[in-house]
Amino acid sequence: MQHGEHLAAIDLGSNSFHMVVARQAQGEIQLLDALSEKVQLGAGLDKENRLDEETQTRALECLGRFAQRIAGIPRGSVRVVGTNTLRQARNARVFIARAEAVLGHDIEIVAGREEARLIYLGVAHTLADDAGQRLVVDIGGGSTELIIGERFEPAETESLHMGCVSFAQRFFAEGNITEKAFDKAVTAARQEVLSIHANYRRIGWQQSVGASGTIKAISQVCVEQGWCDSGVTLEGLKKARKRVIKAGSADKLDLKGLREDRQAIFPSGLAILYGIFEQLGIGQMEVSSGALREGLLYDLLGRFGHEDVRDRSIQSLMNRHHVERSQAERVCETAMALFRQVAADWLLDDEPMEDTLRWGALLHELGLAVSHSQFHKHGAYLITNSDLAGFSRQEQQAVAILVRGHRRKIPQSALDELPEDEREPLLRLCLVLRIATRLHHARCDEATPGMNLKVKGNTLTLTFPEGWLDEHPLTLADLEQEQDYFQAAGCELILK
């Protein structure tokens, strides 16, 4: 992966798009620039959960401005993530293709718990003190993340389906505020938190920390109104509640410290935080300057330093499902050796492709924990539906397809669901993995021969030392059967 001195992270949130630009120096991050625009992506979802064209246009115009600022930063040094709205949008793939063309960088969609992990990482790196276990709360436009952790390690992560944009549409339509509607919003927030209440209270925390725009805005109002000395308190929330209900309408809110562009979603954000305070018994909360985008920067820095949390997730998954490590490593070693012979000719010689193949090889037998019958399908299901720290949804899908396609029929239907430019590269990784698994069908420590793999399009020529295949008739039979599967997928495997 190419990376340089400068880094950037972009958070495509349901309410606002945020970007930070930084430089790395001796393992630390120095922030250089921060941009934020209120796009309200979440408000652009129609009844069929599709992003309307007006919202897409507004978002693309914002990203065009962001693109100017990050021009010249290498692809490997920029991370762009989409959160709740892009998790929900049925036409997210179409929008992402348009957005990637504007930005010139890939966009990842992260699952709720991965978003929570990254938020915690950003908060942990911006808090100077070590106060033991902390509870971190981040209220976004479409989801709210709650994390318990200590120092830089999250112990519990959760993403709840409530946000200031979605609650504004649900309880405060057209900006109208009534006591009944506000209390309904608070109750709805408490109901969401109820599912994690017992576990979180059992674990406990010594410090509560709020992150991101909504909680920062509430804190600023409470402090400037004189309701709190710093951060947010329950008493301050009660006073804010009275003032909000008295105003009767979002556009009539007259609160010191409240920006005009925050007025429409302030009541809904306040109701969510009020519900969290009441349900979890919080009395006071500090506010952090760090959040998701800072977490992205530190996560990216970890990858540069070969401390990739994704590798830990793969190892954890292998341990949890009792993968036979010796076989996984045999297949992985051979797959990577074959990959290195063809990567340049297939234009696959970049780190993400190599990582995807490595992870797929290590997990190819994951499904045996469920059943030997159709274990490749079980493995793909487990990968797709597991919470894997560090992985975007697209990365998990790619690894799942490799595992699904390492034996029996090549899953053309699954490949066809991918964006067009991703289908052929993933098919080719699949072909390499299939050969590696066939070569280790005997599950023994016998070294593979000095093979030579050459490719031209989707034709693969695999050459063995003279007489080796005659001495290994079962391997030859396996590879000949593989030729039929290759042919059915429009590919060719030639054995010499």
C-alpha positions as CSV (number, residue, x, y, z in Angstrom):
1,M,0.0,0.0,0.0
2,Q,1.4,3.4,-1.0
3,H,1.4,5.9,1.8
4,G,3.1,9.2,2.5
5,E,3.6,11.8,5.2
6,H,0.0,13.2,4.9
7,L,-3.2,11.3,5.8
8,A,-6.9,12.0,5.4
9,A,-10.1,10.6,6.7
10,I,-13.6,11.3,5.5
11,D,-16.8,10.3,7.4
12,L,-19.9,10.3,5.3
13,G,-22.3,10.6,8.1
14,S,-26.1,10.7,8.0
15,N,-26.2,14.3,9.0
16,S,-22.8,15.8,8.1
17,F,-19.8,14.9,6.0
18,H,-16.5,15.4,7.9
19,M,-12.9,15.4,6.7
20,V,-9.6,15.7,8.6
21,V,-6.2,16.0,7.1
22,A,-3.2,15.2,9.1
23,R,0.5,14.4,9.0
24,Q,2.2,11.5,10.6
25,A,5.4,12.1,12.6
26,Q,7.1,9.4,14.7
27,G,4.0,7.4,15.1
28,E,1.9,10.3,16.2
29,I,-0.8,12.3,14.2
30,Q,-0.7,16.0,13.9
31,L,-4.0,17.5,12.6
32,L,-3.6,20.0,9.8
33,D,-7.1,20.8,8.6
34,A,-10.7,19.9,9.3
35,L,-13.7,20.5,7.1
36,S,-17.4,19.8,7.8
37,E,-20.5,20.2,5.8
38,K,-24.1,19.6,6.7
39,V,-25.3,17.3,3.9
40,Q,-28.2,15.5,5.7
41,L,-27.8,12.3,3.7
42,G,-30.2,10.5,6.0
43,A,-33.0,13.0,5.2
44,G,-32.7,12.0,1.5
45,L,-34.0,8.5,2.0
46,D,-37.4,8.0,0.4
47,K,-40.1,5.5,1.5
48,E,-38.3,2.7,-0.4
49,N,-34.9,3.6,1.3
50,R,-33.4,5.0,-1.8
51,L,-31.3,8.2,-1.8
52,D,-33.1,10.8,-3.9
53,E,-31.2,12.6,-6.7
54,E,-31.3,16.0,-5.0
55,T,-29.5,14.6,-1.9
56,Q,-27.0,12.7,-4.0
57,T,-26.2,15.9,-5.9
58,R,-25.7,17.8,-2.7
59,A,-23.4,15.1,-1.4
60,L,-21.4,14.9,-4.6
61,E,-20.9,18.7,-4.6
62,C,-19.5,18.5,-1.0
63,L,-17.2,15.6,-2.0
64,G,-15.9,17.6,-4.9
65,R,-14.8,20.3,-2.5
66,F,-13.2,17.7,-0.3
67,A,-11.4,16.2,-3.3
68,Q,-9.6,19.5,-4.0
69,R,-8.2,19.5,-0.5
70,I,-6.8,15.9,-0.6
71,A,-5.5,16.1,-4.2
72,G,-2.0,14.7,-4.1
73,I,-2.4,12.4,-1.1
74,P,-1.8,8.8,-2.1
75,R,-4.7,6.4,-2.3
76,G,-3.4,4.3,0.5
77,S,-3.3,7.3,2.8
78,V,-6.9,8.2,2.6
79,R,-9.8,6.4,4.2
80,V,-13.4,7.2,3.4
81,V,-16.3,5.5,5.2
82,G,-20.0,5.5,5.0
83,T,-22.2,4.8,8.0
84,N,-25.9,4.3,8.8
85,T,-27.5,5.9,5.8
86,L,-25.3,4.1,3.3
87,R,-25.8,0.9,5.3
88,Q,-29.6,1.3,4.7
89,A,-29.8,2.8,1.2
90,R,-30.9,0.4,-1.4
91,N,-29.1,2.3,-4.1
92,A,-25.9,2.9,-2.0
93,R,-23.8,1.1,-4.6
94,V,-24.8,3.5,-7.4
95,F,-24.1,6.5,-5.2
96,I,-20.8,5.1,-4.0
97,A,-19.7,4.6,-7.6
98,R,-20.5,8.2,-8.4
99,A,-18.8,9.4,-5.2
100,E,-15.6,7.4,-5.8
101,A,-15.3,8.9,-9.3
102,V,-15.5,12.4,-7.7
103,L,-13.1,11.7,-4.8
104,G,-10.6,9.4,-6.6
105,H,-10.6,7.2,-3.5
106,D,-12.4,4.0,-2.5
107,I,-15.4,4.3,-0.1
108,E,-16.0,1.6,2.6
109,I,-19.3,1.0,4.3
110,V,-18.7,0.0,7.9
111,A,-21.0,-2.0,10.1
112,G,-22.4,-0.4,13.2
113,R,-20.1,-2.1,15.6
114,E,-17.0,-1.3,13.5
115,E,-18.1,2.3,13.5
116,A,-18.3,2.1,17.3
117,R,-14.8,0.6,17.5
118,L,-13.4,3.4,15.3
119,I,-15.2,6.1,17.4
120,Y,-13.7,4.7,20.5
121,L,-10.3,4.7,19.0
122,G,-10.6,8.3,18.1
123,V,-11.9,9.3,21.5
124,A,-9.2,7.3,23.4
125,H,-6.4,8.9,21.5
126,T,-7.7,12.4,22.2
127,L,-8.2,11.9,26.0
128,A,-5.0,12.6,27.9
129,D,-6.0,11.0,31.2
130,D,-6.3,7.3,32.0
131,A,-9.5,7.2,34.1
132,G,-10.1,3.4,34.0
133,Q,-13.1,2.1,32.2
134,R,-15.0,4.7,30.2
135,L,-18.4,4.8,28.5
136,V,-18.3,6.6,25.1
137,V,-21.5,7.8,23.5
138,D,-21.8,9.1,19.9
139,I,-25.1,10.3,18.6
140,G,-25.1,10.4,14.8
141,G,-27.7,11.3,12.2
142,G,-29.0,7.7,11.8
143,S,-27.4,5.6,14.6
144,T,-26.0,6.0,18.1
145,E,-22.9,4.2,19.2
146,L,-22.2,3.2,22.8
147,I,-18.9,1.7,23.7
148,I,-17.2,0.6,27.0
149,G,-13.5,0.3,26.9
150,E,-10.2,1.0,28.8
151,R,-7.3,2.9,27.4
152,F,-7.2,2.0,23.6
153,E,-9.2,-1.2,23.8
154,P,-13.0,-1.3,23.4
155,A,-14.5,-4.1,25.5
156,E,-18.2,-3.7,24.4
157,T,-19.4,-2.1,21.2
158,E,-23.0,-1.4,20.2
159,S,-24.8,0.6,17.5
160,L,-28.4,1.4,18.1
161,H,-31.0,2.4,15.5
162,M,-31.6,6.0,16.6
163,G,-30.1,9.2,15.4
164,C,-30.9,13.0,15.4
165,V,-32.0,13.0,11.8
166,S,-34.2,10.0,12.0
167,F,-35.7,11.0,15.3
168,A,-36.3,14.6,14.0
169,Q,-38.4,13.1,11.1
170,R,-40.2,10.7,13.4
171,F,-41.1,12.9,16.4
172,F,-40.6,16.5,15.4
173,A,-42.0,16.7,11.8
174,E,-41.8,20.1,10.3
175,G,-39.9,21.3,13.3
176,N,-42.9,21.3,15.7
177,I,-42.0,20.5,19.3
178,T,-44.5,19.5,22.0
179,E,-44.0,18.1,25.5
180,K,-45.8,14.9,24.4
181,A,-43.6,14.4,21.3
182,F,-40.4,15.1,23.3
183,D,-41.3,12.6,26.0
184,K,-42.2,10.0,23.3
185,A,-38.7,10.5,21.8
186,V,-37.1,10.1,25.2
187,T,-39.0,6.9,25.8
188,A,-38.1,5.6,22.3
189,A,-34.4,6.3,23.1
190,R,-34.7,4.5,26.5
191,Q,-36.3,1.5,24.8
192,E,-33.4,1.3,22.4
193,V,-30.9,1.4,25.3
194,L,-32.9,-1.1,27.3
195,S,-31.4,-4.0,25.1
196,I,-27.9,-3.2,26.4
197,H,-28.7,-1.7,29.8
198,A,-28.2,-4.8,31.9
199,N,-24.9,-5.8,30.3
200,Y,-23.4,-2.3,30.3
201,R,-24.4,-1.6,33.9
202,R,-22.9,-5.0,34.9
203,I,-19.6,-4.1,33.3
204,G,-19.7,-0.5,34.6
205,W,-17.5,2.5,33.9
206,Q,-15.7,5.3,35.8
207,Q,-16.0,8.0,33.1
208,S,-18.7,9.0,30.6
209,V,-17.5,10.7,27.4
210,G,-19.6,12.2,24.5
211,A,-18.3,12.5,21.0
212,S,-19.3,14.2,17.7
213,G,-21.4,17.1,16.7
214,T,-24.7,16.5,18.5
215,I,-23.3,16.1,22.0
216,K,-20.8,18.9,21.4
217,A,-23.7,21.2,20.4
218,I,-25.7,20.2,23.6
219,S,-22.6,20.8,25.7
220,Q,-22.0,24.2,24.2
221,V,-25.5,25.3,24.8
222,C,-25.5,24.0,28.4
223,V,-22.2,25.8,29.2
224,E,-23.1,29.1,27.5
225,Q,-26.5,29.2,29.1
226,G,-24.8,28.6,32.5
227,W,-26.5,25.3,33.1
228,C,-23.2,23.4,33.3
229,D,-19.6,24.3,34.0
230,S,-18.3,21.9,31.3
231,G,-19.5,18.9,29.4
232,V,-23.1,17.8,30.0
233,T,-25.0,17.2,33.2
234,L,-28.5,15.7,33.8
235,E,-29.6,19.0,35.4
236,G,-28.4,20.8,32.3
237,L,-30.4,18.5,30.1
238,K,-33.5,19.1,32.2
239,K,-33.2,22.8,31.7
240,A,-32.5,22.4,28.0
241,R,-35.6,20.2,27.7
242,K,-37.8,22.9,29.3
243,R,-36.5,25.6,27.0
244,V,-36.9,23.5,23.9
245,I,-40.5,22.6,24.7
246,K,-41.3,26.2,25.5
247,A,-40.0,27.3,22.1
248,G,-42.6,25.0,20.4
249,S,-40.7,25.0,17.1
250,A,-37.1,24.4,16.1
251,D,-36.9,27.6,14.2
252,K,-37.9,29.6,17.3
253,L,-35.1,28.1,19.5
254,D,-33.2,30.9,21.1
255,L,-30.3,29.3,22.9
256,K,-26.8,30.8,23.4
257,G,-24.2,28.7,21.7
258,L,-26.7,26.9,19.3
259,R,-25.7,27.4,15.6
260,E,-28.5,28.0,13.2
261,D,-27.7,24.9,11.1
262,R,-28.1,22.8,14.2
263,Q,-31.6,24.0,15.2
264,A,-33.6,21.5,13.3
265,I,-31.9,18.5,14.8
266,F,-31.2,19.9,18.3
267,P,-34.5,18.7,19.9
268,S,-34.1,15.1,18.6
269,G,-30.5,14.9,19.7
270,L,-31.3,16.3,23.1
271,A,-34.1,13.8,23.5
272,I,-31.8,10.9,22.6
273,L,-29.1,12.0,25.1
274,Y,-31.7,12.6,27.8
275,G,-33.0,9.1,27.3
276,I,-29.5,7.6,27.5
277,F,-28.7,9.6,30.7
278,E,-31.9,8.4,32.3
279,Q,-31.7,4.8,31.2
280,L,-28.0,4.3,32.1
281,G,-28.1,6.5,35.2
282,I,-25.5,9.0,34.0
283,G,-25.2,12.2,35.9
284,Q,-22.3,13.9,34.1
285,M,-20.5,13.5,30.8
286,E,-17.3,14.9,29.4
287,V,-17.0,15.8,25.7
288,S,-14.1,14.6,23.5
289,S,-12.8,16.4,20.4
290,G,-12.0,13.0,18.8
291,A,-14.5,10.8,17.1
292,L,-14.8,8.5,14.0
293,R,-12.6,10.4,11.6
294,E,-9.7,10.6,14.2
295,G,-10.2,6.9,14.8
296,L,-9.9,6.3,11.1
297,L,-6.5,8.1,11.1
298,Y,-5.1,6.0,14.0
299,D,-6.4,2.8,12.5
300,L,-4.7,3.7,9.2
301,L,-1.5,4.5,11.1
302,G,-1.7,1.0,12.7
303,R,-1.9,-0.6,9.3
304,F,1.2,1.3,8.2
305,G,3.0,-0.1,11.3
306,H,1.9,-3.7,10.7
307,E,-0.5,-3.6,13.6
308,D,-3.6,-4.3,11.5
309,V,-6.6,-5.1,13.7
310,R,-8.0,-7.1,10.7
311,D,-5.3,-9.7,11.2
312,R,-6.3,-10.0,14.8
313,S,-9.9,-10.5,13.8
314,I,-9.0,-13.3,11.4
315,Q,-7.0,-15.1,14.1
316,S,-9.9,-14.7,16.6
317,L,-12.3,-16.1,14.1
318,M,-10.1,-19.1,13.4
319,N,-9.7,-19.7,17.2
320,R,-13.4,-19.3,17.8
321,H,-14.4,-21.9,15.2
322,H,-11.5,-24.3,15.7
323,V,-10.0,-24.0,12.2
324,E,-7.2,-26.5,11.7
325,R,-4.3,-24.0,11.6
326,S,-1.7,-26.3,10.0
327,Q,-3.9,-26.9,7.0
328,A,-4.9,-23.2,6.7
329,E,-1.3,-22.1,6.8
330,R,-0.3,-24.7,4.1
331,V,-3.0,-23.5,1.8
332,C,-2.2,-19.9,2.5
333,E,1.6,-20.3,1.8
334,T,0.9,-22.0,-1.5
335,A,-1.8,-19.5,-2.5
336,M,0.5,-16.6,-1.8
337,A,3.4,-18.2,-3.8
338,L,1.1,-18.7,-6.8
339,F,-0.3,-15.2,-6.4
340,R,3.2,-13.6,-6.6
341,Q,3.8,-15.4,-9.9
342,V,0.7,-13.9,-11.6
343,A,0.0,-10.7,-9.7
344,A,1.8,-8.4,-12.1
345,D,0.3,-10.0,-15.3
346,W,-3.2,-9.8,-13.8
347,L,-2.7,-6.3,-12.4
348,L,-3.3,-7.5,-8.9
349,D,0.0,-6.5,-7.3
350,D,-1.4,-4.3,-4.6
351,E,-1.7,-4.9,-0.9
352,P,-5.5,-5.1,-0.6
353,M,-5.7,-7.9,-3.2
354,E,-2.9,-9.8,-1.4
355,D,-4.6,-9.4,2.0
356,T,-8.0,-10.6,0.6
357,L,-6.4,-13.8,-0.7
358,R,-4.5,-14.4,2.5
359,W,-7.6,-14.0,4.6
360,G,-9.6,-16.2,2.3
361,A,-7.0,-18.9,2.4
362,L,-6.7,-18.9,6.2
363,L,-10.5,-19.1,6.6
364,H,-11.3,-21.4,3.7
365,E,-12.3,-24.3,6.1
366,L,-14.1,-22.1,8.6
367,G,-17.5,-23.7,7.8
368,L,-16.4,-27.1,9.0
369,A,-17.4,-25.9,12.5
370,V,-21.0,-26.1,11.2
371,S,-21.0,-29.2,9.0
372,H,-18.7,-30.9,6.5
373,S,-21.6,-30.9,4.0
374,Q,-21.5,-27.6,2.0
375,F,-18.9,-26.2,4.4
376,H,-17.8,-23.6,1.9
377,K,-21.2,-22.1,2.0
378,H,-21.3,-22.2,5.8
379,G,-18.0,-20.5,6.0
380,A,-19.1,-17.7,3.6
381,Y,-22.2,-17.2,5.8
382,L,-20.1,-16.9,9.0
383,I,-17.8,-14.4,7.5
384,T,-20.6,-12.3,6.0
385,N,-22.5,-12.2,9.3
386,S,-19.7,-11.9,11.9
387,D,-18.6,-8.6,13.5
388,L,-15.0,-8.4,12.3
389,A,-13.1,-5.5,13.8
390,G,-11.3,-3.5,11.2
391,F,-13.3,-4.8,8.2
392,S,-15.6,-2.9,5.9
393,R,-18.7,-4.6,4.6
394,Q,-17.1,-4.7,1.1
395,E,-13.9,-6.4,2.5
396,Q,-16.0,-9.0,4.4
397,Q,-18.0,-9.7,1.3
398,A,-14.9,-10.2,-0.8
399,V,-13.4,-12.7,1.7
400,A,-16.7,-14.5,1.9
401,I,-16.9,-14.9,-1.8
402,L,-13.4,-16.4,-1.9
403,V,-14.4,-18.9,0.8
404,R,-17.7,-19.7,-1.0
405,G,-15.8,-20.2,-4.2
406,H,-12.8,-22.2,-3.2
407,R,-14.5,-25.5,-4.0
408,R,-17.4,-27.0,-6.1
409,K,-19.0,-24.5,-8.6
410,I,-17.5,-21.0,-8.9
411,P,-20.2,-18.7,-7.5
412,Q,-20.8,-16.6,-10.6
413,S,-24.1,-15.2,-9.2
414,A,-22.3,-13.8,-6.1
415,L,-19.5,-12.3,-8.3
416,D,-22.2,-10.7,-10.5
417,E,-23.6,-8.8,-7.5
418,L,-20.2,-7.0,-7.2
419,P,-19.4,-3.7,-8.9
420,E,-18.3,-4.5,-12.4
421,D,-14.6,-3.5,-11.8
422,E,-14.3,-5.9,-8.8
423,R,-15.7,-9.0,-10.5
424,E,-12.7,-10.1,-12.6
425,P,-10.0,-9.5,-9.9
426,L,-12.0,-11.5,-7.3
427,L,-12.6,-14.3,-9.8
428,R,-8.9,-14.5,-10.4
429,L,-8.1,-14.6,-6.7
430,C,-10.7,-17.4,-6.4
431,L,-8.9,-19.4,-9.2
432,V,-5.6,-19.2,-7.4
433,L,-7.1,-20.3,-4.1
434,R,-8.8,-23.2,-5.7
435,I,-5.5,-24.5,-7.1
436,A,-3.9,-24.1,-3.7
437,T,-6.6,-26.1,-1.9
438,R,-6.4,-28.9,-4.5
439,L,-2.7,-29.2,-4.0
440,H,-3.1,-29.7,-0.3
441,H,-6.1,-32.1,-0.5
442,A,-3.9,-34.8,1.2
443,R,-3.5,-32.5,4.3
444,C,0.1,-33.6,4.8
445,D,3.4,-31.7,5.3
446,E,4.9,-32.8,2.0
447,A,6.4,-29.8,0.3
448,T,4.7,-28.7,-3.0
449,P,6.9,-29.0,-6.0
450,G,8.6,-26.1,-7.8
451,M,5.6,-25.1,-9.9
452,N,5.3,-22.4,-12.5
453,L,2.0,-20.6,-13.0
454,K,1.6,-18.3,-16.0
455,V,-1.6,-16.5,-17.0
456,K,-3.1,-14.9,-20.1
457,G,-6.5,-13.5,-19.5
458,N,-8.4,-16.1,-17.7
459,T,-6.3,-19.0,-19.0
460,L,-3.9,-20.4,-16.4
461,T,-1.0,-22.7,-17.3
462,L,0.4,-24.7,-14.4
463,T,3.7,-26.4,-15.0
464,F,5.1,-29.1,-12.7
465,P,8.5,-30.7,-12.6
466,E,8.8,-33.6,-15.1
467,G,7.1,-36.7,-13.8
468,W,5.6,-35.1,-10.7
469,L,2.0,-35.5,-11.7
470,D,2.5,-39.1,-12.7
471,E,3.9,-39.8,-9.2
472,H,0.8,-38.1,-7.7
473,P,-2.2,-39.4,-9.5
474,L,-4.8,-38.3,-6.9
475,T,-3.5,-34.7,-7.2
476,L,-3.7,-35.0,-11.0
477,A,-7.3,-36.3,-10.7
478,D,-8.2,-33.3,-8.4
479,L,-6.7,-30.8,-10.9
480,E,-8.4,-32.5,-13.8
481,Q,-11.7,-32.1,-12.0
482,E,-10.9,-28.5,-11.4
483,Q,-10.4,-28.0,-15.1
484,D,-14.1,-28.8,-15.5
485,Y,-15.1,-26.2,-12.9
486,F,-12.8,-23.6,-14.6
487,Q,-14.4,-24.3,-18.0
488,A,-17.9,-23.9,-16.6
489,A,-16.9,-20.4,-15.4
490,G,-15.4,-19.4,-18.7
491,C,-11.8,-20.0,-17.6
492,E,-9.2,-22.5,-18.6
493,L,-6.6,-24.5,-16.5
494,I,-3.8,-26.1,-18.6
495,L,-1.6,-28.7,-16.8
496,K,1.9,-29.4,-18.0
